[in-house]
Amino acid sequence: MTRRLKELLEGLARGEIPVEEALRVLEGLPYEDLGTVRLDHHRALRKHFPEVIYAPGKTQEELQEIVESFLEKDLPLMITRLEPERAEGLCQRFRGLLYHPRARLLTRGGPPEGRGLVTVISAGTADLPVAEEARVAAEYFGNRVKAFYDVGIAGLHRIWALREELWASRALIVVAGMEGALPGVVAGLIDRPVIAVPTSVGYGASLGGIAPLLTMLNTCALGVAVVNIDNGVGAAYFASIINHLVEEKNGQKRQEEKR
């Protein structure tokens, strides 16, 4: 890998390799093999953000190796579904880590300056762990984020009172358990993309999130995309893609106007 990088950079310096071609090569560079873990450190070139680390199934030693690798390369770091006691051990061992207990996320450094607006909405307080996961992740992906919690359909006037705030958003993440009707209601009120997140919150008939998942998939309101049960990070990344595409188009438009 070192030899290939040297050849690539030398060719780029001599003008023999176009910048676009060099970027394509960098996008496909190998991963770092830590044994049981193979880190894709060049994912940011392809996906705008480094690999997100899923904590369950990894030993504390493996997590320590991963954090060391990210720190050595000065890369942003996000570890998801991390228990407080394991997070405490990592924070004691490494400086600059921040643990978000309700979201169960460990991040390195502060988020970049946010652009655009992504709004996170939760139906109930019981959905807050997933909603907070979405909020923290969306901020870390470089979005401005607003959050409104406990505005479910048991009191529809609560979501109606937020309509001006919702219209200001480029994308909305709507988190709901129980019967999962809130994303369809929100999508019926405004013309913004809605990312629906079913949660495993609810009584027996909610079947651990299957009932709200099916409700969201079957909504008659247009403009709703559905992620997996409790997948706040996935919703945050999807909303970020939408928001950043708008930013890119606005940036291109400003450049054209200057010309």
Secondary structure, 3 states (H helix, E strand, C coil): CHHHHHHHHHHHHCCCCCHHHHHHHHHCCCCEECCCCEECCCHHHHHCCCCCEECCCCCHHHHHHHHHHHHHCCCCCEEECCCHHHHHHHHHHCCCEEEECCCCEEEECCCCCCEEEEEEEECCHHHHHHHHHHHHHHHHCCEEEEEECCCCHHHHHHHHCCHHHHHCCCEEEEEECCCCCHHHHHHHHCCCCEEEEECCCCCHHHHHHHHHHHHHHCCCCCCEEECCCCCHHHHHHHHHHHHHHHHHHHHHHHHHHHC
